[in-house]
Each structure stands twice: as C-alpha cells, then as structure tokens.
Amino acid sequence: MTVGIVGAGQLGRMLALAGYPLGLDFRFLDREAHSPGGQVAPIFCGEFGDRRLLTRLARECEVLTVDWENVPVNALRAVRGATRIAPPLRALAIAQDRLAEKHLFQKLKIATTRFARVDSARSLERAIEAIGFPGVLKTRRLGYDGKGQRVVRTRAAARSAFDALQGAPLIYEEFVRFDFEASVIGARSTRGERACYPLNANVHKDGILRVTRAPIGSSGLAQRARAHLYAILDYFRYVGVLTIEFFVRDGRLIANEIAPRVHNSGHWTIEGAETSQFENHLRAILGWPLGSTRARGHAAMVNLIGQMPDARLALGQAGVHWHDYGKSPRPGRKLGHCTLVEATALKRDGRARSLLASLGLDTGVRLPRLP
C-alpha cells in the first residue's frame, strides 16, 4: 500500500519513517529533490500546484496527504477523482486563512482573541478603535514561524506595519498577555474513531517553537482542550491528525490557530507516547484502528534551529534521543530536535534546562512554571 505526501519536509520524512514498520510505501511531491523526505522515498520534483504531477502522484497512491497546510487547495480538488485525499480540503482551506480560522472558533463557541478584518488603512483605524493596543497585524495567509506579522503598540507603528504588509489580506488581533502557550493534538479516522494526546506546553522564541513539554496542565484544562479538539474534528468529519494552538491565561484556553497535519509540538510522541502522532496519522487516513495516545512518562522536546550542535553533546546524556533532518544550516531553519522522557515533571524540566544549556540553546529561552 502506497501513501502519497505533498511536501517532503521533516514532517513528511517522519511520516514515512513511521509507516515503514507498518509495511507501507511512500511517494512525495516537493519543490526540492534534496528535501528531507527524499532521503527515505522517491520524490516527484515540481510545484505543489502542478496538476500533472499531482495527478501522477495520486494515481500511484491509495491515499494522498500533506505535510504542509499551504498546499494549493484548488490543485488538490482537481485530482480528487484519482484517489482519496486526507485531511478534508475544507479544513485545509480554512487553516490557510487566519480570518476563517477565527470565524470557525466563534461558530464552535471556542474562545479566541478579539480580531478584525483589515483591507485598508481606514479599516485598520476602525480595528484599532475596537480592539486597542497592543495588537498584532498579520497577513491572513502564508504566515508561519512568526512570519507575516507585526506587534504594534502605537498608531505610527500600526501604519508602518500596514505599509510593510499591505498587498496581502490582513487581520488585526488583540495581543494576548498569556501565562504560557499550549497545543492539543489528536486524530480522527475514516471510521470516525477519535484519539487525543496529552496537552503540550510550548515555548517560542522569535516566533519559532523551541521547547515542548508534555503532559501538562490540570485535568480540567486538558479536558477542555480535548473537547475543543473533538468539536473541530467532528465539524469537518476530519480524517488524520489535527492540532489546535492556544494561549493559556488565568486557567483559560484562548484558541490561536489550527494546523491540519502532524505538528512540531508533537515530536515528543515518537519516544514519549505509546503511538506517535505520525503513526496515528497514517492509521487514521488508512482507516486502521488508532493506537494508544498514552504518555510513557513526562517528555520534553528541544528544537534545533539554524545550526546543528555537536551531536555528541546530546548523545552523551542518558535517555536523550537525537533527530537530524538532513537539512543545510540557515538562520531560523528547523534542522532537528532532541527528546527525553522522565518519570516526573520536575525531573523532566530539570533535564530539559540542562540539555538546553549543554547545547548552547538556553539564551532567551525560559521554561515557565506550569500548573
């Protein structure tokens, strides 16, 4: 059985690595022949919207999925007759537009930030009047890892941000002073079976995820996150893995965005859960029973950004797992990650701080105390 993946980044690579023990084969479509997925499976090299290549990929696969949510939806619609596609294209389309995401949260009664559509300098002024400062002006599309957004605290800064970002549809959002950031990851299969991983706490720097810890939060917080996740999965009749990212303030969950794919904050599940998010995504899209999402202990994941440290600094520490994506160094680029699993949250957090320090990654990265 062959699975096609549009996008051959590290997420696609890890999907393939999770699928080979299950007896699966893989094919990728990507712009670059030397993408991480190309280390483990054949790549059709071309643009994500190339309908000829998408059709060829679809015809060779039992199911088509993505490792990046910004794949052109219209191009995928054009090849639906050739194979099944998961996740649903409607979920992909909404995840590609921050304004549509916010309306989805409102429709499902999931608390989110205050927001306003911005199409002109005049509409920006109206948004500022309604929401106030500080705020965040963002492009509605193609923003990730902190790209396409500006925090603004004055009208002059807002006008400058608008000048820098105009030309693309925009959204103005309330700036949330949060206690910490969190994400919940779960899956829904073709049979309607659902599963949810323990809640994650995430630390970002310069808009890029640096550290994830799981499980975290009180049982009440985790239950509310799971309820929100299941509401979205059921709304779309979703198939595959989906993530919701939250701000947590005073014990409240404030939804920020969704990711209709396997997620960076779920890398801890490879060593830290009974079944990884990558295996469960494959099980879900193939209609197989979902695996247990139970945590094996208290896990931490540290992203390796921009430049890879010496692997020996991590591998010399007992219980640390090293993942190198095979990508060339570049500022802000995700090149790999490390994970560890401990018996208690206290020991996990201490070892995570020690790992950050030993790899020279602790500058500006603070692990907030968790409930």
N, C-alpha and C positions, 0 to 999 in steps of 0.2 A: 504494500500500500504506500502511495507516494503523496506527500503533503507539499503544496507549493506555498512559498512565503515571498510576499512582495516586500522587499527590504532585506538586506543581508548584513545588517549591523550586528552588534554583540547580542542583541535580544534574539535575532533570528538564529545566530550561531548557537546560543544556549538552548533554543527550542530544538534544533537538530540534535544536539548532544543528548538532550533528554529523551529524544524519540528513538535513537538507535537501539537502546536496550529493549524497546518495545517492538522491534522488528520493522520499523518504518524507514522509508527513504524520503529524500528531500530534494527540492529544486528551488532555486532563488531567482528573483529578478532584482537587479540593482544597477545603479549608475556606474559603479566601480567594480572591476573584475577582482580587485585585491581587497575587497571588503572582508570583515571577519567571517561571514558565512561562507566565503569562497575557500576557506581553509578546510571545510568539512563537507561541502556538497557543491555540485555544479551550479554555475551562475549564468543566467541569460543576461547579458550586459546591455543596458539601454535605459531610457527614461521610464519612470514609474507609470506614466500615462501612455506609453507606446502600446496601442491596442493590438498590433500584430504580435508583439512579444507576449503580452498578457494572454492573448488567445492561445498561443503555443504553450505557455506555461499551464494554463487552465486545462487544456486537453491532455496533458501528461499527468494530471493530479486528480486524486479523489476529492480533495477539498483545497481551497485557496484561503490563506490567511495573511496577516500583515504583521510586521514588527514595528510599524510607524504609522500613527493615525492620520498623517497628512498626505496619504496616497490619493490621487485624484479620483473622487467618487464616481464621476461620470464615466471614466475609463473602466472602472470595475463593473459598473452597471452594464456596460456593453458586452461583457463576457459572461454574464450570469447564466446564459444558456449552455455554456461549455462545462461548468462544474458548480458545485456548491461553494458559497463564499461565507466565511465567518470571521469576524463578527458581522452583525447586520449592517448594511450600508447606511441605514438611517442613524444608527448610533455613531458611525464614523463621521457622517455629515454634521451632526450636532457637536461632536467633540472638536471639529475643526473651526468652530465659531464660538468665541467666548460669550457673545451675547445670547446665542441659542442655548448654551450651557446654563446660563443664569436663568433663563426662562424655564428650562427643564426643572431646575431646582425649585423654582417658585411653584410650578404646576404640581410637583410631588410633595409640596409643603416641607422642603428641606431648607433649613436656614442658610442663607448666603449673605455675602456682602451687599450693601446698597450699591446700585450701579445705574448708569445712564448711557444710552447710545450717543455717540458723538460723530456727527457728519460734517460739522462746520465750526468755525470759530464761535459763531453765535450759540450753537448747541453746547459747545464746551462751557461757555459762560453760564448757560442755564443749568448744566450739570454741577458746576461748582456752587452755584446758588443753592441747589437742592441738597448736595452731599457735603460740601465744605472741604476744608483742608485738615490734614494732609490727604492726598488722594493718589491714585495710580492711573496714569493714562497708558492704555495698552492697545496694540493692534489686535483686532478681533481674530485674525488668522496668523498661522505660522509662527506663533511665539512659543518658545520652549527654552529651558535653562536660563531664564532671565532675559531672553532676547525680546525686542519689540515692546519694551515697557519703560516708563519713567515715573519715579516717585516725585510728586510736586507738592510744594508747601506754600507757594505764592502764585499770584496771577501771572507775574512775569515768568516764573518757571513753567507754568502751565502753557503759556503762549509759546515759549521756546520749545517745549516738548511737542506741542501740536505742530509747529513748523518742521520739527525733525521727523515726525511720524506721519504727517499728512500725505495723502495719496493712497492710503490704505484705510479701510473701515476701522473705526476706533471705538473704544469703550472706556468710560471713566468709572473707576471703582473707589469705594471707601478704602482707605488704608487701615488695616486691622492691626492693632497692637495685641499680639497674641502671647500666650504663655509658652506654647510650643506648637509645632506643626505635626500632623499625623496623617496617615493614609490607611485605608482599608482595602484589601484585595480579596476578590472572590471569583467564583466561576459558576456558570450555568451551562448545562449540557444540552444537546439536541433533544434529550428526553425530558428536559425540564428539571433535572436534578440540580440542586444548588449546594455550594460549599463556601465557607468563609474562613480566611486565615485570621489569626490574632491581630489586633490593632498594632500598627507600627508608629514609632515616633521618629521624626526626621529632622535633621539639621542641615540647613543650606548655607552656603557662603557664595556671594557674587551670583546668586540665582541658580546655583548648581548644587544638587544633593551631595553632601559629604559623608554623613553618617546616618544609619538607620538602626534603631533598637526595637526588638520585639521579644515577647509580647509586652505591652504597656497598658496603663490605664485601669481604672476601676471596671468591675464587671458591668456597671451601668453604662459607662462611656462606650465600652466595646459593643454592648447590645444595641445601643442607639446607632452606632456606625454600621453594624450588620443590618439593621432594619432599613437604613437609608440605601445601602448597597443592594439589598434584595428588592427594594422598591424599583430601583433603576433597572436591574436585571429583568424583572418581570414586565416592566413597562415596554421594553424593547423586544421581549421574548428573546433575550440575548443568548448568544452561543459563544463561549470562550471565557477568557479571563478579563475582568474589568477592575479598575482602581478608581476610588474617589480620594482626592486630596482635601484635607481640612486644615483650618486654623482652629486651635483649641484655646478658648478664653473663659476663665472662671468656670471651668467644667462644661462649657457649651461647645458643641461642634458647629463650625461655620464652614460650609462647603465652598471650596475654591474652584476646583475643576475635576473633570473625569478624564481617564485615559483608557480607551477601549482596546487594551492589549496587555501583555505582560509588562511589568513595571520595574524600574530601577530599585524602588524601595522594597521589592520582593525578592531580591537576590539572596537574602538571608535564608530563604526557604530551601535552597539547594542542599545545604548541610543542616539547617535548623528546623525543618519540618518533616513530617512523615512522607509527604509527597510535595515535590517542588511545584511552584507556580507554572513552570514550563511544562512539566509532565501533565499537570491538570488541564492546562490549555489544550494540549493535544487530545487528552481523553475527552474533553468537553466537545471539541469540534468533530470528533470521530464518533460520538455517541456512546463511548465506553463509560463504565461506572467511574465516578470521580474518586480519587484517592483521599485518604485522611489528611486534613489540614492541621492536625495537632502539632504544636511546637514540641521539639525534643528537649528543650531547655530554654535558656534565655540567650538570645542571639544578638550579635552586633555585626553590621556590615560597614566597611570603610571603603569609600570610593577612591580610586587612584586617578588623579586629574592632571593633565598637562604633561607630566614627566613621570616615568615609572621609577620608583625607588629600587634599590638593590633587593632582589627577591630574597636574598639570604637573611636580610633583617627581619623579614616576616616569618620565613620558613624555619628559622632558628627558635621560634617561640612555639611551645607545645600547643597543639589544637588550632593553630591558625591555618586557614585554607587560602591559597593564592590563586587568583584567576587573572590571566593575562589575555586580553582580547586580540593581540597581534596587530595593533594599530600603531602608526607612526606618531611620535610626540607632537603636540601642538597645544598652545595655551588654551585652557578651558575644555579640552577634549577628554572624554571618559575613556581611559585606557585599560582599566582593570578594576578589580576590587578584592578585598580580603574579608573573610568572615571568621567568626569564632562563636562557640557555644559554651555557656557555663551553667552551673546548677542553680545559681541565684542571680537576681538582677544586680545586686550590689557587686558581686564578683565580676559579672559581665561588664558593668560600667567602668570598674577599675581597670580591667584588662583592655577595654576599648581606648581609654585615655592613654594607657601605656603604649598601645600599638600606634596610636596617632603620633605620640612623642618620638617613638623609636624610628618611625618612617619620616619624621620631619614634617608632618602634616597638621600639627596641632595649632599653628599660628592662626589666630582668628576663628578657630573652631571651638565653641563652648558647648558642652553637653548639659542642657538644663535639667534640673531635678524633675522627676516625673511622679505622678500620683501613683 
